[in-house]
Amino acid sequence: PTDSDFSWNVLSLDGDNIIAVSSSPVDVPQIKYGILDKATENASWSWLNVSSPIFKCSEKVKSLLSNCQFEIIKITVKDVSDNLTEGARRPFEAIFVSSNTKINDACEPLIVVLHGGPHSVSVTSFSKSLAFLSSIGFNLLIVNYR
C-alpha cells in the first residue's frame, strides 16, 4: 500500500491476488492476503490478515513492542556549497524507533544504526536484535546515508 511505512515482501502473485509479508521495526511479520477491488473508479487493494503459526510471538514480546513506535524522518542536507548535485541536495532518510511512553521527560539512550555500504539500505522490516534493543528502552536511529 502506498500509505504504509511498513516493509512488504511479495510471496505470490496470481492475477488480482497477492500473498505478502508485512512488518515494521516494532511489528512482527504478518502474512497478508490482498485482492484488487476493481468495482470503484480508482481500483484499490483490500488487505486481510492471514493466521500463521510461523510468526507467532509471546504475549510478553507483544506487550514490550506495543510500547514502541517508529517513524521515517527526513534529515535535510546543510548546503555548504553551490556545487552540490540535485541528488546530493535531497534529504537523507532515517527510521526512528522510540518508546511511545515518556518517563519524567527523561531522554532515553540512543543507538545510531549504520548499514554497510556503499550499496546497502536499511528498510522498515522487523529485526529481532533491533526490536530487543527498543524493547529494553533504547531509541534507535537507523540512518540511510549516501
Salt bridges, closest charged atoms under 4 A:
ASP16 OD2 - LYS38 NZ 2.92
GLU59 OE2 - LYS62 NZ 3.67
GLU86 OE2 - ARG90 NH2 3.73
GLU93 OE2 - LYS74 NZ 2.57
GLU108 OE1 - LYS102 NZ 3.59
